[in-house]
Amino acid sequence: MFLRRFVRPRLDRGGEILDIGPSRPAIRVVPTRRTIGPARYTAVDLDRRPHHARLRPPHRFRVMDATRLRFPARTFDVILCNNVLPFARDDRGIL
C-alpha cells in the first residue's frame, strides 16, 4: 500500500526500483503495474531462489552482493531493503 500511495505517483516512465534481498511476497506484489506503474523493478540477492524466476521483462533479477553493487550511480529512483540488514555481515557497506 505504501508503494502504491506514495512511491508510484513519483515514478515516471523511466522509473527504476532496486530491491535488495527481495522476499517471496515482494516478488509477487512489487513488480506489478498496480503497485509501481510503468517503473522497472530490479531485484538483487546473493543467490538465485525459486521465487526470483517469477520476474519477467522489463523486470529483472541479478545475483549480486549488496555491498558491491555493479550499477552506475543514480540508476535507481527508489531502493527497497526490507529485513536484510539484521542478517548482513556488513550492514554499513549496504547502506
C-alpha positions as CSV (number, residue, x, y, z in Angstrom):
1,M,0.0,0.0,0.0
2,F,2.9,2.4,0.8
3,L,4.4,1.9,-2.7
4,R,1.0,2.4,-4.4
5,R,0.2,5.5,-2.4
6,F,3.5,7.3,-2.0
7,V,6.1,5.9,-4.4
8,R,4.1,5.1,-7.6
9,P,2.9,8.7,-8.2
10,R,6.5,9.9,-8.2
11,L,7.8,7.4,-10.8
12,D,7.7,8.3,-14.5
13,R,8.2,6.0,-17.5
14,G,11.9,5.9,-16.8
15,G,11.5,5.0,-13.1
16,E,13.8,2.3,-11.7
17,I,13.3,0.4,-8.4
18,L,16.1,-1.7,-6.7
19,D,15.0,-4.3,-4.2
20,I,17.9,-5.8,-2.1
21,G,17.2,-9.3,-0.9
22,P,13.5,-9.4,-2.0
23,S,11.2,-11.8,-0.2
24,R,8.7,-14.1,-1.9
25,P,5.8,-11.8,-1.2
26,A,7.7,-8.8,-2.6
27,I,8.4,-10.6,-5.8
28,R,4.7,-11.3,-6.2
29,V,3.4,-7.8,-5.3
30,V,6.0,-5.1,-6.1
31,P,6.7,-5.6,-9.8
32,T,3.1,-5.2,-10.8
33,R,1.6,-2.2,-12.7
34,R,-0.9,-1.8,-9.9
35,T,2.0,-1.3,-7.4
36,I,4.7,0.5,-9.3
37,G,3.1,1.5,-12.5
38,P,5.4,1.5,-15.5
39,A,8.7,1.5,-13.5
40,R,11.2,-1.2,-13.9
41,Y,11.9,-3.4,-10.9
42,T,15.4,-4.9,-10.3
43,A,16.0,-7.5,-7.6
44,V,19.4,-8.4,-6.3
45,D,20.4,-11.2,-3.9
46,L,23.4,-13.3,-3.0
47,D,22.0,-16.3,-4.8
48,R,19.1,-17.2,-7.1
49,R,16.0,-18.6,-5.4
50,P,12.9,-20.2,-7.0
51,H,10.8,-17.0,-6.4
52,H,13.2,-14.9,-8.4
53,A,12.1,-16.9,-11.5
54,R,8.7,-15.1,-11.4
55,L,10.2,-11.9,-12.7
56,R,9.5,-11.2,-16.4
57,P,10.9,-8.4,-18.6
58,P,11.3,-5.5,-18.2
59,H,11.8,-6.6,-14.5
60,R,15.0,-8.5,-13.7
61,F,17.0,-10.4,-11.1
62,R,20.7,-10.2,-10.6
63,V,23.0,-12.3,-8.4
64,M,24.9,-9.6,-6.6
65,D,26.4,-8.7,-3.2
66,A,24.6,-5.5,-2.0
67,T,27.9,-4.2,-0.6
68,R,29.3,-4.2,-4.1
69,L,26.5,-3.2,-6.5
70,R,27.6,-3.0,-10.1
71,F,25.2,-0.3,-11.3
72,P,26.1,3.2,-12.3
73,A,25.4,5.9,-9.8
74,R,21.9,7.4,-9.9
75,T,20.5,4.4,-11.7
76,F,17.6,3.9,-9.2
77,D,14.9,6.3,-8.1
78,V,13.8,4.0,-5.2
79,I,15.8,1.4,-3.2
80,L,14.0,-1.1,-1.1
81,C,15.8,-3.1,1.6
82,N,13.4,-4.9,3.9
83,N,14.6,-7.3,6.6
84,V,18.1,-7.6,5.2
85,L,20.4,-5.6,7.4
86,P,20.0,-7.8,10.5
87,F,21.4,-10.7,8.5
88,A,24.2,-8.9,6.7
89,R,27.8,-9.2,7.8
90,D,28.5,-5.6,6.6
91,D,25.3,-3.7,7.1
92,R,27.1,-0.4,6.9
93,G,28.5,-1.4,3.5
94,I,25.0,-2.0,2.2
95,L,23.8,1.4,3.5
